[in-house]
Amino acid sequence: MNPIRSVCVYCGSSPGRGDTYMKAGHILGKSLAEAGLRLVYGGGTKGVMGAVSEGVLRAGGKVSGIIPRFLISKEATEVALGRLDELVVTDNMHQRKHLMFEKSDAFVALPGGIGTVEEIVEIMTWAQLGHHRKPIVFANVDGFWNPMLALLDHMRAEGFVHTGHLVQPLVVDRIEAVVAAILAEGAAVDAPTTGVQTLIDKL
């Protein structure tokens, strides 16, 4: 497994209900910067996306934003985008997702909507097909991903995940522990396990 130098974060361009998810985004961003990890994300400067980016930048970290041209006015502002040390504007969503994959050594799913689900599922699909072995983490803020994780277990139990040993996302309940989990997974010696792994730690 390659050393972890950059982490792709998938999350919503909206803030969600309350301030829980925005706070989680800020904390994750700060944690990435403090660990010397570059954030790779969809370039949005609003909602949870903006919170993650802001958390990285405030802590002196590096950010690569990748956004399709048609989404700039919807998900970002030019002023905020100007603060990123790398900005890539693509022609379409396919190019965006491919570049995010290529630039990242690990993937984290924060709370988000349909687009976030689509992105993390595609990464799991590629893992199932043997296309990569990069760590995948569900940042399970306030149990947000519990229904998704139950669905994955259900699909596996019903015999529709035939290479489950290749799809083993980590589930981290404490946002402060996400970066440590990624680094530990990147350094771990491969060992056969099954099902969705729940990380229980005291970090």
Secondary structure, DSSP 4 states (H G I P E B T S, - for coil): -----EEEEE--SS--SSSHHHHHHHHHHHHHHHTTPEEEE----SHHHHHHHHHHHHTT--EEEEEEGGGHHHH--HHHHTTSSEEEEESSHHHHHHHHHHT-SEEEE-S--HHHHHHHHHHHHHHHTTS----EEEE-GGGTTHHHHHHHHHHHHTT--TTGGG---EEES-GGGHHHHHHHHHHSPP----SPEEE----
